[in-house]
Structures are given as structure tokens and as C-alpha cells.
Amino acid sequence: MNKCFIVGAGDFFGLDVLPDGDDYIIAADGGYDYLERLGIHPDLVIGDFDSRSGEIPEHENILELPVMKDDTDLGAAVCAGFEKGYTEFHIYGGTGGSRFSHTMANIQLLANIAEQGGRGFLYGQTEISTVILDSEFVYPAQDKGYISVFSLSDASEGVSIKGLKYELEDATLKNTFALGVSNEFKGEEVSIKVDTGTLLIVYEKEL
């Protein structure tokens, strides 16, 4: 499946997954500078360019957004990716460091992607976050590190976690209690499933 790569102006630690020729690359505002340093030419540049002090890069395909708007630059980039037919999004430069609000906004963006039938991945320095809605996600047996599972909806029902140190079967997770925090891989394939609800899954890689 072809992927849409989006690079924003937040904290950036390189690309875990490299795009290939059939993938679509979007630079969101100051994310253009990160891609330029890597020698990667984006297919689309989008943003209000406030993180570049209003300076618009020289590019053949630019969508300039107003500074006063309802959506974020990364949200607009995801919309552009959906319009091109992409449903898998890899988002870099989307964690905010001292701007925790930006990180929270992009966790909500992952939920929005899931609501539209897509799958989004938000990359931090050591963690990769994704959101599932009434579905299942599987990690291969060779992955190492920690997994945390949080309910974004008031209650997520029919939650099953298999292959981790602490397993669950047909449980209910609530967004007021962190029952699923800091679980561990144990060398098996991992399945995380929810029948009804929205789950945030945070994979913290072992360094």
C-alpha cells in the first residue's frame, strides 16, 4: 500500500521509514527545511509558514494557508493526502517538545484519521503512536520495548491484548484510568484489538 509522508515543523529526529517512488511526501510549513536537509523533494508544500517567519519556500506545488484558521498545518496536510487517495500516513515533526499542546493536537489527528478509515503513525524520538477504532493492530514478534494502550473514547469495550507480558481479554478501558500503561514485549507476535471504541497505542522502542 502506498503511503503518505508528512513532515511538520515540530521536533524532528530523522525518518524511521524512507519513502519510495510511489509514496506521497508533504512538507507542512517548516517541515520543508527538514526535508531539504535530507535532500528529499516533497510533492506538496503546505502551511501558513509562521514557523518560517512567513517566508514561503521556492517550490512548484505550494498551498498557502491563512494564519487564522480552524485546522492545523498538519491537519490540512492529512486532508490533502486523503484527497490524493492515501489512507496510510507517517507523520514526522509532529511532537511539540515544550509545546505539549501540539503533540496532543496530533494525537487527536491520529484519531481523526482512524475515523476516516485510515491509519496514522506519529513519530517521536523513541516512540511511535497510532490510533485504532473498532479494529485490531498487530506488532511482529521481533519488536522490542514497551507498549501502552489508552482509551481515547469515554470507554473502549471488548479490548484484548495478546502476546505482551500482561494480557487482557474482553476488557473495558476508560479514559480516566491508565490500566494499559507500560506493557512489555516478550518475543511473541502482539495483537491489540478493540470491539467498540478508540484506542491510542504508544510503542516505545528499546534503545
C-alpha positions in Angstrom: 0.0 0.0 0.0 1.3 3.4 -0.9 2.0 5.8 2.0 1.7 9.5 2.6 4.7 11.0 4.5 4.1 14.3 6.2 6.9 16.3 7.9 5.9 19.1 10.2 7.9 21.8 12.0 8.0 20.2 15.4 10.7 18.1 16.9 12.4 16.0 14.2 14.6 13.0 14.7 15.0 11.7 11.1 12.9 9.3 9.2 12.4 5.8 10.6 10.8 4.7 7.3 12.0 6.0 4.0 9.5 6.8 1.3 9.7 5.1 -2.1 8.8 6.3 -5.5 5.1 5.7 -5.2 4.7 7.4 -1.9 3.4 11.0 -1.5 5.5 13.4 0.5 4.1 16.6 2.1 6.1 19.3 3.8 4.0 21.1 6.4 5.3 24.6 7.0 8.8 24.4 8.5 9.0 20.7 7.8 10.2 21.8 4.4 13.5 22.7 5.9 14.0 19.2 7.5 13.3 17.6 4.1 15.7 19.9 2.3 18.5 19.0 4.7 17.8 15.3 3.9 17.8 16.0 0.2 14.2 14.9 -0.2 12.0 16.9 -2.5 8.3 17.0 -1.4 5.4 16.6 -3.7 3.5 19.3 -1.9 4.4 22.1 0.5 1.5 23.3 2.7 1.1 25.8 5.6 0.8 29.3 6.8 4.6 29.4 7.2 4.6 31.0 10.6 7.4 28.7 11.7 9.4 30.1 8.8 8.7 33.7 9.8 6.3 34.0 6.9 9.0 33.0 4.3 7.5 30.8 1.6 9.9 28.3 0.1 10.5 28.1 -3.6 8.6 25.1 -4.8 6.4 24.3 -7.8 3.5 23.0 -5.7 2.6 25.2 -2.8 -0.7 25.5 -0.9 -0.6 28.6 1.3 -3.0 28.7 4.2 -4.2 31.7 6.2 -2.7 32.1 9.7 -6.1 32.4 11.2 -7.8 29.0 10.5 -9.6 26.2 12.2 -7.3 23.4 11.2 -3.6 22.9 11.8 -1.0 22.8 9.0 -0.6 19.0 9.7 -4.4 18.6 9.7 -4.6 20.3 6.3 -1.7 18.1 5.1 -3.7 15.0 6.1 -6.7 16.3 4.2 -4.6 16.8 1.1 -3.3 13.2 1.4 -6.8 11.8 1.7 -7.8 13.8 -1.4 -5.0 12.1 -3.3 -6.4 8.7 -2.2 -3.9 7.8 0.5 -5.1 6.2 3.7 -1.8 5.4 5.5 0.0 8.4 7.0 3.5 8.6 8.5 3.8 11.9 10.4 7.2 13.3 11.5 7.9 16.6 13.2 4.6 16.4 14.9 5.6 16.2 18.5 5.9 19.5 20.2 8.7 19.3 22.8 8.0 22.2 25.0 4.7 22.7 23.1 2.8 19.8 24.5 -0.4 21.2 23.1 1.0 20.4 19.6 1.6 16.8 20.5 -2.0 16.5 21.9 -3.4 18.1 18.7 -1.6 15.4 16.6 -2.9 12.6 18.8 -6.3 13.9 18.0 -5.3 14.0 14.4 -4.5 10.3 14.6 -8.0 9.7 15.9 -9.4 11.7 13.0 -7.5 9.7 10.5 -8.9 6.5 12.1 -12.5 7.9 11.9 -12.0 8.4 8.2 -10.9 4.8 7.7 -7.2 5.4 7.6 -4.2 4.7 9.8 -1.8 7.3 11.0 1.6 6.9 12.7 3.1 9.8 14.8 6.9 9.5 15.2 8.7 11.0 18.2 12.3 10.5 19.3 11.8 6.9 20.7 8.1 6.3 20.3 5.6 5.7 17.5 1.9 6.3 18.3 -1.1 5.1 16.4 -4.9 5.0 16.9 -7.3 2.2 16.2 -11.1 2.4 16.0 -13.2 -0.8 16.4 -10.3 -2.8 14.9 -7.1 -4.6 15.5 -3.4 -3.9 15.2 -0.6 -6.4 15.2 3.1 -6.0 16.0 5.7 -8.6 14.8 7.4 -10.9 17.2 10.8 -9.3 16.7 9.8 -5.9 18.1 11.2 -4.9 21.5 10.4 -2.3 24.1 7.1 -1.2 25.7 3.5 -0.8 24.6 1.0 1.5 26.3 -2.7 1.4 25.4 -5.1 4.2 26.3 -8.8 4.7 25.7 -9.5 8.0 23.9 -13.2 7.4 24.0 -15.0 7.5 27.4 -15.0 3.7 27.4 -13.4 1.2 24.9 -15.1 -2.1 25.2 -14.0 -5.6 24.1 -10.3 -4.8 24.5 -8.0 -7.8 24.1 -4.2 -7.7 24.3 -2.3 -10.8 23.4 1.4 -11.5 23.2 2.6 -8.9 25.8 3.7 -9.6 29.4 0.3 -8.5 30.7 -2.6 -9.7 28.7 -6.3 -8.7 28.6 -9.3 -10.5 27.3 -12.6 -8.7 26.6 -11.8 -5.9 29.0 -13.2 -2.3 29.2 -10.7 0.6 29.3 -11.8 4.0 30.4 -10.2 7.4 29.6 -9.9 8.1 33.3 -7.7 5.2 34.3 -4.4 4.1 32.8 -4.8 0.4 33.0 -2.9 -0.3 29.8 0.3 1.7 30.5 3.8 0.3 30.2 3.3 -3.2 29.0 6.3 -5.3 27.6 7.1 -7.3 24.6 8.1 -10.9 25.3 9.3 -12.2 21.9 5.8 -13.0 20.5 3.6 -11.5 17.9 1.4 -8.9 19.6 -2.3 -8.3 18.9 -4.3 -5.4 20.3 -8.0 -5.3 19.5 -11.0 -3.2 20.4 -14.6 -4.1 19.5 -16.1 -0.7 20.3 -14.1 2.4 21.0 -10.9 4.3 20.1 -7.5 3.3 21.4 -4.3 5.2 21.4 -1.3 2.8 21.2 2.1 4.1 22.0 5.1 1.9 21.1 8.3 2.9 22.9 11.2 1.4 21.2 14.0 -0.3 23.1 17.3 1.6 22.6 
